[in-house]
Amino acid sequence: MYLEHFGLRESPFRITPHADFFFGGANRRALLDALVYALGREEGLVKVSGEVGTGKTMLARVLIDHLPAHLRAIYLADPLMNRGELLAVLADELGCAPATGSDGSAHRLLRAVQEALVAEFAAGRQIVLLIDEAHAMPAETLEQIRLLSNLESERHKLIKIALFGQPELDDLLARTDMRQLKDRITQHFRLDPLQPDDVGTYIDFRMRAAGYRGPNVFDAASVTRIARDSGGLTRRINILADKALLAAFARGAHGVTATDATRAFADTELRVPAAGGVTPTRLALAVAASVVLLAAGFLLGRSIDTGLPETAPPATTARGTTAVAPADHAPEPLPAATPAPEQAPPAGEPAVPPVGALPDTIASAPPDAAPEPAAEPPAPADDLTSLLASSKSWTTSAPDDRWFIQLMSAPVAQGEQVERYVRRARRTLDAEQLRAYRADTSGGTKLAVIYGDFPDQRTAQQALATLPDWIATARPIARQVRSLRQP
């Protein structure tokens, strides 16, 4: 739903494992390398335990792709099988299952599996059995796992086994009747939740793995909130981050704030309410968040015509500048500019929005600050009028292949807010590089404030990275001059 809005090619926070979204930070990559080393050289069993949602299944799937060529992986996702079912699955995976109607006893299956493992070893290969959710495996099946680990040639084990499970697996192996299996485990690994400092890095990694290019979408306050509410569990982070993106999209913004993260948490059931039941405040917050998130689909392309309070800092007026309204509600967008071949943006980077796709409002403005409707839009203040006049020469004569940074845009009715933004920008930036222009679209006349004159996209992006925080947090974008002149 929000992919085009944020310039994404796919959903960044889906909870199904996908190797392209494997996060190597917070010692995840080091753990993966240790598993590859242990399974390539150790003769015993390997165990990985971790809390629900820490990424054990993702780790197991990625491990398969990183094993040496002589190791062939068999992945078991369903641990709820008895001894005979386990051996039948292995026989089927190894291509040695008895013919239909023949003796399918556990003894016959075990013998067939052993013969297949010997053949694999003779061909220079070894089988690696990866068992997910091993904490749920029946005791008799775990005992069969132990017996399988005993299968060996004169010098080497015929099968290597890795167990992945929740902390209950540690408790299970601590039982007296499980001591023989536990003694065969030579490597114990633990997958811990992400630390608060790693959550922001994880979120940004997932966004960019999904194709996003640009400044961080999640601000520091939203990351802090998600880190706290998720407990560092990657599955919960994915759920909360996805809902927070949807909340930001619903209000037409390109940045996720703590308010969006709060709404995301209120729309989930990740925690049991405290004793005493649900308070009216919690209930109201949850209902409001659900309404906002469920209404997101109806807000596609819908303009939120809001203004800014008189005391609002100019920084808030720039948020949402790059929003592109969907075609079923928005005015017909102008064609996006096509950069010169040597300046083409990286793969997956969203196209620079044309003038006609500018948003109808400053997305971060509160709804109750909308200006009173007037018969005629108020004229921009003197400073803005002066800037529009002085900028006309550059906007009409600058070469098409030059680049600039679009700082913000707003409907002409919000000329006073744009005026205040210009005044602050003049005190912060090089005033000679500050410009403004009007864009007449079918959705009304817009005012845009832009900055700089750059020879290529790379230079513009470098300049964008040095902008003051109050401007950078509003997600300005680099655009090409030719986009100003699209018919």
C-alpha positions as CSV (number, residue, x, y, z in Angstrom):
1,M,0.0,0.0,0.0
2,Y,2.7,2.5,0.9
3,L,5.5,1.1,-1.3
4,E,5.4,3.8,-4.0
5,H,4.9,6.5,-1.3
6,F,8.3,5.7,0.3
7,G,10.1,4.6,-2.9
8,L,10.2,0.9,-2.0
9,R,10.2,-2.0,-4.4
10,E,8.9,-4.5,-1.8
11,S,7.7,-4.6,1.8
12,P,10.7,-4.1,4.1
13,F,9.2,-5.6,7.3
14,R,7.5,-8.8,6.3
15,I,8.0,-11.4,8.9
16,T,8.5,-14.4,6.6
17,P,12.2,-15.2,6.4
18,H,14.0,-13.9,3.3
19,A,17.7,-14.2,2.8
20,D,18.0,-10.8,1.3
21,F,16.8,-9.3,4.5
22,F,19.3,-11.1,6.8
23,F,20.7,-8.5,9.2
24,G,24.4,-9.2,9.9
25,G,24.7,-6.6,12.7
26,A,24.5,-7.2,16.4
27,N,26.8,-10.3,16.0
28,R,24.3,-12.1,13.7
29,R,26.9,-12.4,11.0
30,A,29.5,-13.6,13.5
31,L,27.1,-16.3,14.7
32,L,26.4,-17.4,11.1
33,D,30.1,-17.7,10.4
34,A,30.6,-19.7,13.7
35,L,27.8,-22.1,12.7
36,V,29.3,-22.6,9.2
37,Y,32.7,-23.4,10.9
38,A,31.2,-25.7,13.5
39,L,29.2,-27.7,11.1
40,G,32.1,-28.0,8.7
41,R,34.5,-29.3,11.3
42,E,32.8,-30.4,14.5
43,E,31.7,-34.0,14.9
44,G,29.0,-33.4,17.5
45,L,25.7,-31.7,17.5
46,V,25.2,-27.9,17.4
47,K,22.4,-26.1,19.3
48,V,21.1,-22.5,18.8
49,S,18.6,-21.2,21.3
50,G,16.8,-17.9,21.4
51,E,13.6,-16.2,22.5
52,V,10.5,-16.2,20.2
53,G,11.0,-13.7,17.4
54,T,14.8,-13.3,17.6
55,G,15.3,-14.6,14.1
56,K,16.2,-18.3,14.5
57,T,14.3,-19.4,11.4
58,M,15.9,-16.7,9.3
59,L,19.3,-17.8,10.6
60,A,18.6,-21.4,9.7
61,R,17.5,-20.5,6.2
62,V,20.5,-18.2,5.5
63,L,22.8,-20.9,6.9
64,I,21.7,-23.3,4.2
65,D,23.0,-20.9,1.5
66,H,26.3,-20.5,3.3
67,L,27.3,-24.1,3.9
68,P,30.3,-25.4,2.0
69,A,29.6,-27.3,-1.2
70,H,30.3,-30.7,0.3
71,L,27.5,-30.2,2.9
72,R,24.0,-30.9,1.8
73,A,21.3,-29.4,4.1
74,I,18.0,-31.0,5.0
75,Y,15.7,-28.6,6.7
76,L,12.9,-29.8,9.0
77,A,10.3,-27.1,9.9
78,D,7.8,-29.4,11.6
79,P,9.2,-30.9,14.8
80,L,5.9,-32.6,15.8
81,M,6.6,-36.0,14.4
82,N,7.3,-39.3,16.0
83,R,10.3,-41.5,15.5
84,G,8.9,-43.3,12.5
85,E,7.8,-40.1,10.8
86,L,11.2,-38.5,11.3
87,L,12.9,-41.5,9.6
88,A,10.3,-41.5,6.8
89,V,11.0,-37.8,6.1
90,L,14.7,-38.4,6.0
91,A,14.4,-41.4,3.7
92,D,12.2,-39.3,1.4
93,E,14.7,-36.4,1.3
94,L,17.6,-38.9,0.7
95,G,15.6,-40.7,-2.0
96,C,15.7,-44.0,-0.3
97,A,12.1,-44.3,0.9
98,P,10.8,-47.9,0.7
99,A,8.3,-48.6,-2.2
100,T,4.6,-48.3,-1.4
101,G,3.3,-51.5,0.2
102,S,6.8,-52.7,1.4
103,D,7.9,-52.9,5.0
104,G,8.0,-49.3,6.3
105,S,9.0,-50.2,9.9
106,A,11.3,-47.8,11.8
107,H,14.1,-50.4,11.7
108,R,13.8,-50.7,7.9
109,L,13.7,-47.0,7.5
110,L,16.7,-46.5,9.7
111,R,18.7,-49.0,7.7
112,A,17.7,-47.3,4.4
113,V,18.8,-43.9,5.8
114,Q,22.1,-45.3,7.0
115,E,22.9,-46.8,3.6
116,A,22.0,-43.5,1.9
117,L,24.2,-41.6,4.3
118,V,27.1,-44.0,3.5
119,A,26.6,-43.4,-0.2
120,E,26.6,-39.7,0.3
121,F,29.8,-39.9,2.3
122,A,31.4,-42.1,-0.3
123,A,30.6,-39.4,-2.9
124,G,32.4,-36.8,-0.9
125,R,29.2,-35.2,0.7
126,Q,27.8,-35.1,4.2
127,I,24.3,-34.4,5.3
128,V,23.5,-31.6,7.6
129,L,20.1,-31.9,9.4
130,L,18.7,-28.6,10.5
131,I,15.7,-28.9,12.9
132,D,13.7,-25.8,13.6
133,E,11.5,-25.5,16.7
134,A,13.4,-28.4,18.3
135,H,12.0,-27.5,21.7
136,A,8.6,-28.9,20.6
137,M,10.0,-32.2,19.4
138,P,8.8,-35.2,21.4
139,A,11.3,-36.9,23.7
140,E,11.3,-40.2,21.7
141,T,12.0,-38.2,18.5
142,L,14.9,-36.4,20.2
143,E,16.2,-39.8,21.3
144,Q,16.1,-40.9,17.6
145,I,18.1,-37.7,16.8
146,R,20.8,-38.9,19.3
147,L,20.9,-42.3,17.6
148,L,21.3,-40.7,14.2
149,S,24.3,-38.8,15.5
150,N,25.9,-42.1,16.3
151,L,25.9,-43.1,12.6
152,E,29.5,-42.9,11.5
153,S,32.2,-44.3,9.2
154,E,35.5,-45.5,10.6
155,R,36.6,-41.9,11.3
156,H,33.7,-39.5,10.6
157,K,30.1,-38.9,11.5
158,L,27.8,-39.6,8.6
159,I,25.3,-36.8,9.5
160,K,25.7,-33.4,11.2
161,I,22.8,-32.1,13.2
162,A,21.9,-28.5,14.3
163,L,19.0,-27.9,16.7
164,F,17.2,-24.5,16.7
165,G,14.8,-23.8,19.5
166,Q,13.4,-21.5,22.1
167,P,14.9,-21.3,25.6
168,E,12.6,-24.2,26.5
169,L,15.1,-26.4,24.5
170,D,17.7,-25.6,27.2
171,D,15.3,-26.7,29.9
172,L,14.4,-29.8,28.0
173,L,18.1,-30.8,27.6
174,A,18.7,-30.2,31.3
175,R,16.4,-33.1,32.1
176,T,18.1,-36.3,33.4
177,D,16.6,-38.4,30.6
178,M,18.1,-36.0,28.0
179,R,21.7,-36.1,29.4
180,Q,22.9,-38.4,26.7
181,L,21.8,-36.1,23.9
182,K,23.1,-33.0,25.7
183,D,26.5,-34.6,26.1
184,R,26.7,-34.9,22.3
185,I,26.2,-31.2,21.8
186,T,29.7,-29.7,21.3
187,Q,28.6,-26.1,20.4
188,H,26.0,-24.0,22.2
189,F,25.0,-20.7,20.6
190,R,22.4,-18.2,21.8
191,L,20.6,-15.7,19.7
192,D,19.8,-12.6,21.8
193,P,17.4,-9.8,21.1
194,L,18.8,-6.6,19.6
195,Q,20.2,-4.0,21.9
196,P,18.4,-0.6,21.7
197,D,21.4,0.9,19.8
198,D,21.1,-1.7,17.1
199,V,17.4,-1.3,16.4
200,G,17.8,1.9,14.3
201,T,20.5,0.2,12.3
202,Y,18.3,-2.8,11.8
203,I,15.3,-0.7,10.6
204,D,17.4,1.3,8.2
205,F,19.0,-1.9,6.8
206,R,15.6,-3.4,6.1
207,M,14.4,-0.2,4.4
208,R,17.4,-0.1,2.1
209,A,17.2,-3.8,1.4
210,A,13.7,-3.1,0.1
211,G,14.9,-0.5,-2.3
212,Y,14.7,2.8,-0.3
213,R,17.2,5.5,-1.1
214,G,17.4,8.7,0.9
215,P,17.7,10.0,4.5
216,N,16.5,7.8,7.4
217,V,12.7,7.6,7.4
218,F,12.4,6.7,11.1
219,D,13.5,9.5,13.4
220,A,15.4,8.9,16.7
221,A,12.2,9.2,18.9
222,S,10.3,6.6,16.8
223,V,13.3,4.2,16.9
224,T,13.5,4.6,20.7
225,R,9.8,3.8,21.1
226,I,10.0,0.8,18.8
227,A,13.1,-0.5,20.6
228,R,11.3,-0.2,23.9
229,D,8.0,-1.8,22.8
230,S,9.6,-4.6,20.9
231,G,12.1,-5.7,23.5
232,G,14.6,-6.0,20.7
233,L,12.8,-9.0,19.1
234,T,13.2,-8.7,15.4
235,R,9.7,-10.1,14.6
236,R,8.1,-7.5,16.9
237,I,10.3,-4.8,15.4
238,N,9.1,-5.8,11.9
239,I,5.4,-5.6,13.0
240,L,5.7,-2.3,14.7
241,A,7.9,-0.7,12.0
242,D,5.4,-1.8,9.3
243,K,2.5,-0.3,11.2
244,A,4.4,2.9,11.9
245,L,5.1,3.3,8.2
246,L,1.4,2.8,7.5
247,A,0.5,5.5,10.1
248,A,3.0,7.9,8.5
249,F,1.6,7.1,5.1
250,A,-2.0,7.7,6.3
251,R,-1.2,11.2,7.3
252,G,0.7,11.9,4.0
253,A,4.2,12.2,5.6
254,H,7.5,10.8,4.5
255,G,9.0,10.5,8.0
256,V,8.0,8.3,10.9
257,T,7.7,10.0,14.3
258,A,7.2,8.8,17.8
259,T,3.5,9.4,17.4
260,D,3.4,7.0,14.5
261,A,5.3,4.4,16.6
262,T,2.9,4.9,19.5
263,R,-0.1,4.4,17.2
264,A,1.6,1.2,15.8
265,F,2.0,-0.2,19.3
266,A,-1.6,0.6,20.3
267,D,-2.7,-1.3,17.2
268,T,-0.9,-4.5,18.3
269,E,-1.4,-7.0,21.1
270,L,2.3,-7.6,21.9
271,R,1.8,-7.1,25.6
272,V,-0.8,-8.3,28.1
273,P,-2.5,-5.3,29.8
274,A,-1.6,-4.6,33.4
275,A,-3.8,-5.8,36.2
276,G,-7.0,-3.7,36.4
277,G,-8.0,-4.1,32.8
278,V,-7.9,-1.6,30.0
279,T,-8.1,2.0,31.0
280,P,-10.3,4.4,29.0
281,T,-7.2,6.2,27.9
282,R,-5.6,3.0,26.5
283,L,-8.9,2.0,24.9
284,A,-9.2,5.4,23.2
285,L,-5.6,5.3,22.0
286,A,-6.1,1.8,20.6
287,V,-9.3,2.7,18.8
288,A,-7.8,5.9,17.4
289,A,-4.8,4.1,16.1
290,S,-6.8,1.3,14.5
291,V,-9.0,3.9,12.7
292,V,-5.9,5.7,11.4
293,L,-4.3,2.5,10.2
294,L,-7.4,1.0,8.6
295,A,-8.2,4.3,6.9
296,A,-4.8,4.4,5.2
297,G,-6.2,2.8,2.1
298,F,-8.8,5.4,1.7
299,L,-6.2,8.2,2.1
300,L,-4.3,7.2,-1.1
301,G,-3.7,10.4,-2.9
302,R,-6.1,12.3,-0.8
303,S,-4.8,15.8,0.0
304,I,-4.8,16.9,3.6
305,D,-5.2,20.6,3.3
306,T,-3.8,21.8,6.6
307,G,-1.9,24.8,7.7
308,L,0.7,25.5,10.4
309,P,0.3,27.2,13.8
310,E,1.7,30.6,14.1
311,T,4.3,29.4,16.6
312,A,5.4,26.3,14.6
313,P,9.1,26.2,13.7
314,P,9.7,26.4,10.0
315,A,11.3,23.0,10.0
316,T,7.9,21.3,10.3
317,T,6.7,22.9,7.1
318,A,9.0,20.9,4.9
319,R,7.9,17.4,5.9
320,G,6.2,15.5,3.1
321,T,7.5,17.5,0.2
322,T,8.2,14.5,-1.9
323,A,4.8,12.9,-1.5
324,V,3.2,11.6,-4.7
325,A,-0.5,11.4,-4.8
326,P,-2.0,8.3,-6.4
327,A,-3.6,8.7,-9.8
328,D,-7.1,7.9,-8.7
329,H,-7.4,11.0,-6.6
330,A,-4.6,13.3,-7.5
331,P,-4.3,15.6,-10.5
332,E,-2.6,14.0,-13.5
333,P,1.1,13.9,-12.6
334,L,3.6,15.4,-15.0
335,P,6.2,13.0,-16.4
336,A,9.2,12.4,-14.1
337,A,12.5,13.8,-15.3
338,T,14.9,11.4,-16.9
339,P,18.5,12.0,-15.7
340,A,21.3,11.9,-18.1
341,P,22.9,8.4,-18.5
342,E,26.0,9.3,-16.5
343,Q,23.8,10.6,-13.7
344,A,21.2,7.8,-13.4
345,P,20.2,7.1,-9.8
346,P,21.0,3.7,-8.3
347,A,18.7,0.8,-8.9
348,G,15.6,1.0,-6.8
349,E,15.9,4.7,-6.1
350,P,12.5,6.4,-6.5
351,A,12.1,8.7,-9.4
352,V,12.3,12.4,-8.8
353,P,8.7,13.7,-8.5
354,P,7.5,16.2,-11.1
355,V,6.2,19.6,-10.2
356,G,2.7,18.5,-10.8
357,A,3.0,15.8,-8.1
358,L,3.8,18.2,-5.3
359,P,1.6,17.6,-2.2
360,D,-1.3,19.8,-1.5
361,T,-0.1,20.6,2.0
362,I,2.7,20.4,4.5
363,A,2.0,16.9,5.8
364,S,3.3,17.5,9.4
365,A,0.9,20.4,10.1
366,P,-1.8,19.7,12.6
367,P,-5.3,19.5,11.2
368,D,-6.7,22.2,13.5
369,A,-4.3,24.8,12.1
370,A,-5.8,24.9,8.6
371,P,-6.3,28.4,7.3
372,E,-9.9,29.7,7.0
373,P,-11.1,29.5,3.4
374,A,-11.1,32.7,1.6
375,A,-12.6,33.9,-1.6
376,E,-9.1,34.6,-3.0
377,P,-5.7,33.1,-1.8
378,P,-3.7,35.7,0.2
379,A,-0.7,37.1,-1.6
380,P,2.7,35.9,-0.4
381,A,4.5,38.3,1.9
382,D,7.2,40.7,0.6
383,D,10.3,38.5,1.2
384,L,8.7,35.6,-0.7
385,T,7.5,37.8,-3.5
386,S,11.0,39.2,-3.8
387,L,12.5,35.7,-3.9
388,L,10.1,34.5,-6.5
389,A,11.0,37.5,-8.7
390,S,14.7,37.1,-8.3
391,S,14.6,33.3,-8.9
392,K,12.7,33.6,-12.2
393,S,15.8,34.1,-14.3
394,W,17.5,31.0,-13.0
395,T,14.4,28.7,-13.2
396,T,13.9,29.7,-16.8
397,S,17.5,29.8,-18.0
398,A,19.4,27.1,-16.0
399,P,20.4,24.1,-18.2
400,D,18.1,21.1,-18.1
401,D,20.8,18.8,-16.8
402,R,21.6,20.9,-13.7
403,W,20.4,19.8,-10.3
404,F,18.9,21.5,-7.2
405,I,17.5,20.5,-3.8
406,Q,13.8,21.0,-3.2
407,L,13.4,22.0,0.4
408,M,9.7,22.2,0.7
409,S,6.4,23.0,-1.1
410,A,2.9,24.1,0.0
411,P,-0.3,25.5,-1.5
412,V,-0.2,29.2,-2.3
413,A,-2.8,29.7,0.4
414,Q,-0.1,29.0,2.9
415,G,2.1,31.8,1.7
416,E,2.6,33.2,5.2
417,Q,4.0,29.9,6.4
418,V,6.3,29.6,3.4
419,E,7.4,33.2,4.1
420,R,8.5,32.3,7.6
421,Y,10.4,29.3,6.2
422,V,12.2,31.5,3.7
423,R,13.3,33.9,6.4
424,R,14.8,31.1,8.6
425,A,16.4,29.5,5.6
426,R,18.1,32.8,4.6
427,R,19.6,32.9,8.1
428,T,20.9,29.3,7.8
429,L,21.8,28.8,4.2
430,D,23.7,30.7,1.5
431,A,21.0,33.3,0.6
432,E,22.3,33.6,-2.9
433,Q,21.5,29.9,-3.5
434,L,18.0,30.1,-2.1
435,R,15.2,30.3,-4.7
436,A,11.4,29.8,-5.0
437,Y,9.0,29.2,-7.8
438,R,5.3,28.7,-8.5
439,A,3.8,25.5,-10.0
440,D,0.3,25.7,-11.5
441,T,-1.3,22.2,-11.4
442,S,-4.8,20.9,-11.7
443,G,-4.8,20.7,-8.0
444,G,-4.1,24.3,-7.5
445,T,-1.1,26.7,-7.4
446,K,1.9,25.5,-5.3
447,L,4.8,27.4,-3.9
448,A,8.2,25.6,-3.6
449,V,11.4,26.6,-2.0
450,I,14.6,25.2,-3.5
451,Y,18.3,25.5,-3.0
452,G,21.6,25.3,-4.9
453,D,22.8,24.8,-8.5
454,F,24.7,21.6,-9.0
455,P,26.3,20.0,-12.0
456,D,25.2,16.5,-11.3
457,Q,23.1,14.4,-9.0
458,R,26.0,13.2,-6.9
459,T,27.1,16.7,-6.0
460,A,23.5,17.6,-5.1
461,Q,23.2,14.5,-2.9
462,Q,26.5,15.5,-1.1
463,A,25.1,19.0,-0.5
464,L,21.8,17.5,0.7
465,A,23.7,15.5,3.3
466,T,25.2,18.7,4.8
467,L,21.9,20.6,5.3
468,P,21.0,21.7,8.9
469,D,19.0,19.2,10.9
470,W,15.9,21.3,10.9
471,I,15.8,21.0,7.1
472,A,17.2,17.5,6.8
473,T,14.5,16.0,9.0
474,A,11.9,17.2,6.6
475,R,13.2,14.9,3.9
476,P,14.3,17.3,1.1
477,I,15.1,15.8,-2.2
478,A,17.5,16.4,-5.1
479,R,15.8,17.1,-8.5
480,Q,16.9,17.9,-12.0
481,V,16.1,21.3,-13.6
482,R,14.4,19.6,-16.5
483,S,11.6,18.5,-14.2
484,L,10.6,22.1,-13.7
485,R,9.8,22.4,-17.4
486,Q,7.7,19.4,-18.1
487,P,4.6,20.4,-20.0
